[in-house]
């Protein structure tokens, strides 16, 4: 592929390729799948496709929505297409795992019809590949979160925050979830656009980890849970 750059710390795709995938998601999901398949056939590692192709496309679609270039129905349909691509390539991606299980459980929460739900699905893929028992869950109320965490032992609970309007509500939810959690040493991870804008979110929200991309978030989560585990062995079976 002539426009494909050599792998570097800056990524492997030109902005024109990200735009092409976004346009394909808007108009014909089958074309989007074919485009991603062509990247893989050109020798791009699937992890790079996920992090440097699909994730920037989701962000671009979100930008198009906020700038009124596309409407809510279009961004919802396009994000759904990206999720379908993740599901289609999931067996191939998960086959790269070198660890069947690490004994830990994570759950990622997203709100209905949010473009950030794609991030939760991608996180699930990276965590699962690294041996976590993991799921993503769409929440309709705080009660959904509290019920889930009070019924199941979870080591990492993740939330995405996209604007400062949600900071106080999420702070209260994290506080309530700590009290309701079946695991008294559960760790909270927050990600999303606000993380890049406000590095003080950790203290503001009372969370434990600020997520980055899916690969970085998994590594941070594992290191944190292992640290807590070693310091509090009686809390782990």
N, C-alpha and C positions, 0 to 999 in steps of 0.2 A: 504494500500500500504506500504510494508515493508520499502522502502527507503524514505518515506515521513517523514520529520522532523516536530516536534511540532512547531506551529507558534511562532516566535520570532522576535526581531528587525532585525535579520539577514536575514529574509525571510523564506520560507517554502520548498524550493527545493534544492536538491543536484545538483552539476554541471552536473552529469551524466544524470539527468532528462532534463536539459536544452539542453544538447547535443543530447539527444534522440529526442526532439521536433525539433531541427534544422535538424537532419537527416531525420525525417519524412517529413518536409516541402520540403526538397530537392527531395525526391523520390515519395511521394504519399500524397497529401494534405488530402485525406480522412483519412489516418492513423494519421495525425497530429490532425485533428478534434477529432478523437476517443481518442487520448491520452489526450487531454485537457478535454474531457468529463469524462474520468476516474479520473482525478484529482478532478473535481467538485463532482463526485459521491463519492469520498473518503472523502468528507467533507471540502475541501479547499474552502475558500470564493473566489468568482469570482474576487473581487478586488485584492486579492493576486495572483490569476492566471494571471491577467493582468500585475501587477507591478513586480512580482517576477518570473513569468514564461515566458510570451510572450515578455516583454521588454528585458530581458537578452538574449533571443533567437535571437531577432533582432540584438542586439549588437554583439553576437557571429558570426552570419552570416556575418556581416560587417567585423569582424576581419578575418574570413576565406577568404573573398574576397580580402582584402588588402594584405593578406599573400599569395595570389595566390593558395589557397587550392581549391577554386571554382572560376568559371568565372562570367562575368557580367550577362550572361543569367541566370545562376543558382541562383545568389543572387536576381535578379529581380523576378524570379519565386517564390522563397522562401518567400520573403517579401510580395508578392502578396498573398501567402497562409496565412500568418499571418494576413493580412488585412481581408481576407475572414473569418477567425476565429472570428475576432472582430465583423464583420457584423452579423455572425450567432448567436453569443451570445449577441448581442446588446439588443434585447428585454428583455432578462433576466436581464442584467446589468442595463438598464434604469428603469426597474420596481422597483428598490430599491430606487428610488428618493423620497425625502420627500418634495420637493418644485417644483411646476409646472413651475414657472418662477421667475426670479429675476429682469427682466427688462433690462438686459444688453446684449450686443452683442459682440462676439469675432470672429475673423477669423485667421486661421493659414495657412501660405504659405509654400509650399515645391516646389522643383524643379523636373522636369520630371525624372522618373526612379531612384529616390534617395531612398536609404534604409531608410533615415530619414523621408520619407513620412509616414512611419508607425507610427512614433512618433506623427505626426500631427493628424492622424486618432484617435489614442488613446487619445490624448488631447481633441479632439472633444467629445469623449464618456464621459470623466470625467466632462467636462464643461457642456455638455447637461444634464447629470444626476443631476447637481447642479442648474439647472434652467436657464442656459444661452441660448440665441439664438446664435447658433454657426455653423460655417462651416469650412471645410478645402478646400484649393484651390491649384491646381498645376499651377505654373506660368512659362511662357516661356520667359518673358521679364519684365523689370521694369515697363513698360507701363501697364502691367496687374494689378500690385499692385496699381499704381496711379489711374487708372480708377476705380477699385473696391472701393477704399477708398474715392474717390471724389463723388461716386454715392450713397454710403450707409453709414449711421451713424454707426460707430464702436467704441466700448469702449476699446477693447484690440486687437492689431495686433501682431501675433507671427511669428517669423522666426527661422529657425534652421541654425546653422553655424558649418561646419565640419572641416574647416581648416583655417589657418591664411591668406591664399591667398584670401579669400572672405571678409576679414574684411573691407578693404577700400571701396569696392563696396557696402557692406551692410550699412556702415556709410553714404555714399552718398544717398542711397535709403531711409534710415530712415529720413534724413534731407528733402528730396524732398517730402516724404509722409506726413510729418508733415504739410508742406505748402499746400499740395493738399487735406488733409483730410477734410471731411464734419464736423467732430467733432474736434474743436480746442484743446480739452483736451484729445484726444485719447492717450492711453498708449501703449508703445512698449515693448514686451517681447521677449527675445532671449534665445534659448536653443541649445542643441546639444553638441557634444564632446568638442568643444572649451571652453565651459563654465567651465568645470572642470579643464581645463588646464590654463585658464587665467581669474582670478577673476576681473581683471581690465577692462574686456570687456564692462561693463556697461558705464563707462566713455568714453572709446575709441569709442564706437558705437553711443553714445548719446541716448541710450535706457533707459528704466525706470525700467525694471525688468529682473532678471536672473532666468530662469525657472529651476526647478529641475525635479523630476518625475511628472507624470501627476496629482497625488493627491495634491502634494505640490504646483505645478504651479497654479492649480485652486484656492487654498486657498489664495496664494499670490496675484493673479489677482483680486480676489473679494475684498480683503482688500484694495488694491491700488485704485481700481475704486470707492469703497465706500468713501475712504478718499478724492479723487479728487471731487467726487459728493458733499460731505458735504461742501467742501471748495469753490465750484463753482456752487451753485444750479441754477444759471441763465442759465448755459450751458446745463441743463438737463430738458427735458420736464416733 
